[in-house]
Amino acid sequence: MKPLRAILGTASASDKIIALSEGDDPRVVEGAVRAVKEDVARIILIGDGAKISALLDAHEGFDPTRIDILDPAHSSITTELAEALFNRRKHKGMTLEEAGQQITNRLTFAAMLVHQGIADGTLGGAVETTSDTVRAALQIIGTAPGTTMVSSFFLMLFCQDHHEVKGARIFADCGLVVDPNAEEMAEIARASAASYSALTGNTARVAMLSFSTSGSAEHPKVSKVVEATRIAREKDPNLLIDGELQFDAAFVPEVAAQKATDSPLKGEANVFVFPSLNAGNLGYKIAQRIGGVEAIGPVLQGLAKPANDLSRGCTAEDILHMIAVTAVQAQHGENGI
């Protein structure tokens, strides 16, 4: 899969440090070992030191000293991170004692490593819930300058023999923002375009999806997509974007030639922005399970520094890929991705 190999190669060149908050999970350890073996990133595993060491030792032929282990309960930097957390959250009423208690939480500890510049990005969610993973990132890492919201996307890899169209696409938002208004949908579009360009090196071609194409239906939900497209164009005149479009008119040139003759995308969109989480989540899962498209994510965008969420059903390979994506985000810096 050429797009994935390119991302892995870019991550390798970045030499970034990624903190994995669930370091005592066997899948996480396997993904970490593969990432180090393939020079995708340098890794910090967070959790019980004895458990992690035992899991690393089970990987024959691998030198466990190539991966750093930090146990929040016993680390020499825990007190330092607790004080930094207190300074970060005292305006919200947090006391130094509360900070000392919270820093032992692995998600909090990992996010503070990123906030303090000890790690370049963090990855969790193999065990913890999405809400807890995202909350830690929002409270500690925060949003990027000039960004008002955090959204997510899936990197969809069309690589099977039966896929007429090959390569990487982005589906957004499929994991976080439930019912974006026009302004929020426009921001998701702009952030997703930046994410696509950063991860693939290619120009984003953004389709704003609806059940209507170019005025074929009238409804407030269609009007929202039209307005979102206008806002995105106004904020970024150089963005190649069109909407409202049905998926087939955005994805199939022959259909676009019939339904959307004036569309600048010409049925060759590579970023697909769904009008709701309901539509986006269903869309990516259908493409993944029926269409055989590989889905990497959810990837968060809009944070000051990278922090990403894993599915609790993830595999070691999924973790490896997400480590690579997180490293590439760190390399490019946070300009909305």
Summary of the structure (lengths in Angstrom):
residues: 337
radius of gyration: 20.6
end to end distance: 22.7
largest distance: 65.0
contacts: 1238
relative contact order: 0.17
helix: 47%
strand: 17%
